[in-house]
């Protein structure tokens, strides 16, 4: 016997038919069986934001997400709000919708429902308008009137939904099975029994297999309902986060010496992506363009890995093996990541070069950790992503810098050594020559970031 997917949709409880595919995207279900066509499909990749809906938390939080990347099995027991759910009982428009209309912030209207949902979440969650809008692309209105509408929004004060507790569940339909384990022991047992199953955390990467690739994975194990994988704690030495902790929960803890990582994370996708995407997912998929991997490498992050056979600890560098390959055994899962703070006196710098500032994949990603003593570089850790088949440390350049004077010429010499560390690829994001030159430029610029942090004009002139 299998369970049925239940959720609260626009304030009303809904139970899906038993034969509903658990890997149907929330977007397809909304526009199909649910008959709610306000949510639009623009890109099916989580880039445009036309499909933005909001997950309402029992604590009153509002998390905008891309419905094209969310699978129905993921929203079991959740509260989902669509643009149709904003209107009043009498059908009157919500103040958010009225503000957009009165500011002339809509034209063709295709992107407007997603923008309205992002605005509804922003009115409660706050923050900068730029960040709130980074995940919503408008092609015909222009952003000025939208920004003006966002700037004047106020929280409507609506009460949070009442959600009944849900435990573990298994959904099966059409030759597919979707497991939602409720404990680490249950997860490890499922992983041992189904090593071929797709491990799904937030789905911002693997969700593309369904939304864009139109695949129907026969077996999925969802990780977000395991308490150990959702725990996060900060102490003086660093942060320990479960593998299924979304970026949105990590971001507020990245202060002090880890603040440069917060700057990078703010560009890792949009609010919609950060609401679901996870560090554990970045590691598990081992994509070379994963923005978090270079910082994890230079910080010396360690992983707690478990299976029914026991637990082990491993450094991130020892886990990455190649293009989307890791040393994880088929029955193992990443339970948590330990993110240490930089040593006293060390400087952490995180870089990302992409075609646009927000919501874009890195052409070159870099993270650098330097410790200077007595005018010399006492320690250098340099890591790059996006250049080749995997994120990796630049060992030759590190050796060249270690012990060298804190001087521009020494960083230029280390930059030349990068040719021995990386073999960049060419694709539509950039040629191999550009990637190497850009990585070398980032390393030369590192001198100014460390030695002359108060001179941004010099930094940007390089």
Secondary structure, DSSP 8 states (H G I E B T S, - for coil): -----EEEETTEEEE--TT--TTSBHHHHHHTTT--TTS--S-SSSSS-TTEEEEE-TTS-EEEEETTT-BGGGGTT-EEE-GGGGS-TTS---HHHHHHHHTT--SS-TTHHHHHHHHHHHHHH-S-HHHHHTT---SSS-SHHHHHHHHT----------------EEEEETTEEEEE-SSHHHHHHHHHH-TTSEEESS-TTTTHHHHTT----SEEEE-TT-GGGG-EEEETTEEEEETT-BHHHHHTT--GGGHHHHHHHTTSS-HHHHTT-BHHHHHHHT-TT-HHHHHHHHHT-EEEEEETTEEEEEEHHHHEEETTEES--TT-EEEEEEEE---TTEEEEEEEE-SSSSS---SEEEEEEEEEETTEEEEEEEEEESSSSS-EE-HHHHHHHTT-BSSHHHHHHHHHHHHHH-----BTTB-HHHHHHHHHHHHHHHHHHHH-TT-HHHHHH-
